[in-house]
């Protein structure tokens, strides 16, 4: 059973309910614009909305007294989002590096709380199997970076479960989202509107990770995303 995060004193939690609600509404609008734009093929809407998503979520989390590592992890996600708007190979690598830095922040945030060994074994099998299947179809220069990133991402997804069901589900969805990106890079067959599904699972992942971390600190009443 995982050790709970020690709750902070009541006075240490910033009190800005109006600001929190405004940020949450703004985040909801940005999410809706981004996802609808992807479904409609409106590239401009996606390019406008996507860079707003993680800063709004990070700002919301900050108003709820989030630890700095959570805010920094979300902002590294913002860096990855921005760089992945470009189709250049160098931008893909920089964006992947930014996401990797965010996963390191998450891993430090999760600490040494216990997680299920059986779940760890499942994630290990998924990691090895996915990398082995993707390897021949990935561009040669991306194979080692993708394998290294996949290891870090899988570790984050596994360790996220130490904060409870919501964070654990967030970690799993993050893994799913990035796996969809990797299959696209490998030029595997894609589902209809693949960018929509990538963003949907990614946004759900980040929101669930943030909510799970906040609830581990303060309980359910303060931390609805």
Buried (B, 14 or more C-beta within 10 A) or exposed (E): EBEEBEEEEEEEBEEBEEBBEBBBEBBEEBBEBBBBBBEEEBEEBBEBBBBBBBBBBBBBBBBBBBBEBBBBBBBBBBBBBBBBEEEEEEBBBBBBBBBBBBBBBBBEBBEEBEBBEEBBEEBBEBBEEBBEEBEEEBEEEBBEBBBEBBBBBBBBBBBBBBBBEBBBBBBBBBBBBBBBBBBBBBEEEEEEBBBBBBBBBBBBBBBBBBBBBBBBBBEEEBBEB
